[in-house]
């Protein structure tokens, strides 16, 4: 008689590849059926790992629930839904057996790979390269970032690349490359300086051993200025030569990628992509728009440069979140960018989080959004991907899920300003005031000038009785980033919380006047009205947000700052709308299963 096992014995199969039936699960969590890759969301992958680890044995409903969610409270049918989803993803293969009133069992033989997975390589952090006079400022960080992308994308990479956000954020604080490596507990750190010669660019790259500051090697790379795109692949090649024995990498890199851009038009497209990628991430209205124009031009010059389309989709979502463009307009451009990328192309899934976010917030198509996020669930943490995932969870009021996601992201990227700030916001929305304040203070302490930490920090401080400090934070942000309406609105809210009603009304009236000329995020003006005791005014601002498909609308339904609106019939109707969307999505999922 087959026995079930205690929850404490459950584990995945770390470092081992396994084959079961027609399916193969790699040590990195990639599931394949022959040449087909099957993308599993994290919970489904975790459930499969538990079943594989105990193949042939019964795993009870309670044990699976404990293994997947631990002590986090979830509904009783969570395991059933997860297993149903897993079965659908594995179809037509049906290896999961339901044992009546007892649990589940994997009903096929499992064979562990005879070859162990390669041991993890050294932990490498790449910091933005310095640029000397006459070198465009964006090239230093862009070349570093593209080198990170090249190494991360290759499964045979001999190094473990540490998070880009943390590396770049720490570098911006003026500390040395070795100190960045120490903060991120890296083994090695790569730094460098880009210099302009009459007709060439020269990059001097330096690899430092973090433990003792020893310079392991220095490389000088010289490329014609017209072929700047060759620099990242050349640097990646040399890193592979220095850090691995994988000879096959050189032949792959020398026959593909930006290093072989012999066509002047394609070279120009790639250079525009680098410039656009740098500019749109500034959160400054006009520079973001310039960056998007560079990306559009790059895509026009080289339609096969799909990274431009992915960047366009992500940039449009950030523009929408920042209130720089109307959501419906931005959403259409996200769809066009997604349509330009062939689905079978490797890496095409990177556009799905932006597309899923649009389907939910603008189209109110929750099943379509869930499909998009499920199709990209295997992608690792990356700034845009985790941004969209966390916002999606928060907008659905799945706060435990969002907090877990952001906490996991911080393990990989501990010095990411926006992840730290978003976690504070998630605590705020979930009603955990003490945790939200502590996290906001932490984010402001280590990133005092970052937009995300300032906007969320000012909201949380003002709501929790620190209005004067919130005013200072918001005013500094408004000066730092002109034309950023949320900063102005949060300042108005903080003034209202501080009892400075006339100044708060003045800001509110100014934003309302601006909304007649261009798009304004009215979700951020509603809390000003609420703080001034104007419930009907706040409802009117929320109504405008609903009609314009404001990207913050669903999150604001959970915002404690709007608690005075909860009994209003319209507010109750909006909450019911979200519940209906969830119910409809569950029914559709059940029908498909």
Order of alpha helices (4+ residues) and beta strands (2+ residues): beta-beta-beta-beta-alpha-alpha-alpha-beta-beta-beta-beta-beta-alpha-beta-alpha-alpha-beta-beta-beta-alpha-alpha-alpha-alpha-alpha-alpha-alpha-alpha-alpha-alpha-alpha-alpha-alpha-alpha-alpha-alpha-alpha-alpha-alpha-alpha
